[in-house]
Amino acid sequence: MMGCMKPKVCHKSGDILTSEEAGRYALVPFDPSNPDESNDLKKNNTVYSYTKKCFEEVSTLDFSRTYDIVEPATTPSSSLPIMTFVMVHGGGASRQMFQQHAKILAEKKGHRSILLDLPGHGTLADTKLTLDSCAETVKSVTGFYTLDKLKDRFGGAVMMDCGQNVGPDCSWKASAGLWFLKLLSKNMSNAGLMSTFKDVTAKSPADWKLVESTFGAGMFFDSAVDQVHVLHSVKPADHIPNLDFPILFFNGSEDYRDSEDKWLSLCKVREGSSLKVFEGGDHFFCHDSRFVFEMLDMMDKFAKDRIAA
């Protein structure tokens, strides 16, 4: 007796999906008319697949451009000039990751933000991800390497989730984690990896706009092998001492943090550099409502201190 598998169809159009589409273009739908419930990952957690066209239409990410500029609607009452934050997302995500943070910094704090998609992610998903392509793409910023390469353009840096050394001199534990990510990426589709990542995130205390900022935009793990290569090729200790500005480090206490004190000690500009560990926070602390507004307050103060210096 023989059977046949039911073809996968696009969640929006109903069109039959190719195997590439079914594995690549996937997200958790976000309903802007009901944001609270739609952002609740415990209730809204089904990953659906789409055609490329429908994926770009449904995604919370605007595919008509590769970057966003979020700035105050009116000129701040303060005499201080506007600070511009260049926000760069984490691996597998997109510029949508910090969209809501940027809106608060603009509306409540009077700061401008530029949000970029890195190569291999978001609207640049088909662009090869390398250290140099990150530096060259819209003057983007990714970690210590590019901060060093473009250091004359910046007056300070805020580094999140950078407590663990994953460079060539990293611990065996970090190396094993990178090896496992590389293995998963070679054996799972983007949709499969996204579902796995979603299940991990669902166990986290993070609860702030997760679907709107991450899962509703779609995730981009097709370049995961390149991500591992980039992460593992940089020695932060070779670059931090070259930076002529202070660095504000944010980490969650439950995240991997084997090098955060070392990174802080290597800062060339010690005055203004500091480390904040959010107690009870994990790798997703920047989307944890317990910490988001304190984090943004600290970024605001850091920015104003840099302007006044």
Secondary structure, 3 states (H helix, E strand, C coil): CCCCCCCCECCCCCCECCHHHHHHCEECCCCCCCHHHHCCCCCCCCCEECCHHHHHHHCCCCCCCCEEEECCCCCCCCCCCCCEEEEECCCCCCHHHHHHHHHHHHHCCCCEEEEECCCCCHHHCCCCCCHHHHHHHHHCCCHHHHHHHCHHHCCCEEEECCCCCCCCCCCHHHHHHHHHHHHHHHHCCHHHHHHHHHHHHHCCCCCCCHHHHHHCCCCCCCCHHHHHHHHHCCCHHHHHHHCCCCEEEEEECCCCCCCHHHHHHCCCCCCCCEEEEECCCCCCHHHCCCCHHHHHHHHHHHHHHHHHC
